[in-house]
Amino acid sequence: MHLRAASVVGLAFLTPVILAADPSATLKNDENSWPLFRGDGASRGVAACDLPSHPRILWQFSIPNGAFESTPAVVQNTVLVTDLDGKLYALDLLNGGKKWEYDSGSGFQASPSVYQDRVVVGDIDGVVHCVALQDGRRLWTYTTEAEIDGSVNFYKDRLLVGSQDSTLYCLRVADGQLVWKFSIADQIRCTPTIIEGHAFVAGCDSRLHVLDVEQGRETAAVEIEAPTGVTPAAHENRVYFGTEGATFFCVDWRAAKVLWRYELPESGQSIRSCPALTETAVVFGGRDRRIHALDPATGRLLWTFATKARVDASPVIVKDRVWVGASDGRLYALSLASGELLWETELRGGINSGLAVAQRRLVVATDRGIVYCLGEAAPR
């Protein structure tokens, strides 16, 4: 482990304020859980608990010749993580011991999502799998027509999931029966974000789609100039996300208009990192090897931090710090206020998805087939 100086541009000093809970969001994380890809149904990427300032590796779980491209979920002292070989693993959060595994017979790019006693995830053959949290027993499957890259989100007794067949599916959580489906002009690779009874899908058709979740009806569509697979972060009337066109957008979904845009300084470097959002900052990584923090209200650059490799992984905001991994295996903790480097370590394998934070522990999986759990070591 070693420290080095941050590259900070447009420095601003922030008082971190976590966004108020949205009473209509379908599922929220708490200090003991991280049930969805971005933590909560609004996809804000904000932890409810703190982390030690200098965490240590508490345990590792390795798969020989394996590879993880997904973000773990954490519920009921259980870590759920999917690998490219088609296995869904349930691990003990305390010691990393395997509780059970489920074999889809395919492969997983998508991250698992947990609702009550059910784990739901789609595979690269386009099949949605629902299994029991307790023992991994298959409860039902539903087949779409193409690969599923994004994760499941929940609304009341329903779930939403997108497919590369250009369709967003709404299924019943209980039995996987189709409620409605909605098609766009190109692939859906993001996780649908949900607030106030509306779902937001940033599509490969270069549009942000806004849908009424009850009816499956589109209420608005906004041009975003380039395709994207980024999961939007949402609060009140605003939705935030980046695109393959190296532009980061803030869209007013009620007015169906772009409020502001921020273009990466290096053209041609796309954004595949999903943003983390508080009232004081929206933070994301880029293929320009930088982590960017913007003012959510205006899009003004607050700071950037230079990494040594691309940042496709999605950051998590934990109190006054930003935690994020890079494709070279480096894991960073930065000051949310200034972008200053506070801590850094290097793991085996690239970090290409996101982090889960619960019970003062951080869980991350790498493309070398290793799941890491970091936290505060118990006193001897």
Buried (B, 14 or more C-beta within 10 A) or exposed (E): EEEEEBBBBEEBEBEBEBBEEBEEBBBBBBEBBBBBBBBBBBBBBBBBBEBBEEBEEBBEBBBEEBBBBBBBBBBEBBBBBBBBBBBBBBBBBBEBEEBBEBEBEBBBBBBBBBBEEBBBBBBBBBBBBBBBBBEBEEBBBBEBEBBBBBBBBBBEEBBBBBBBBBBBBBBBBEEBEEBBBBEBEBBBBBBBBBBBBBBBBBBBBBBBBBBEBBEBEBBBBBEBBBBBBBBBBBBBEBBBBBBBBBBBBBBBBBEBEBBBBBEBBEEEBBBBBBBBBBBBBBBBBBBBBBBBBBBBEEBEBBBBBBBEBBBBBBBBBBEBBBBBBBBBBBBBBBBBBBBBBBBBBEBEBBBBBBBBBBBBBBBBBBBBBBBBBBBBEEEE
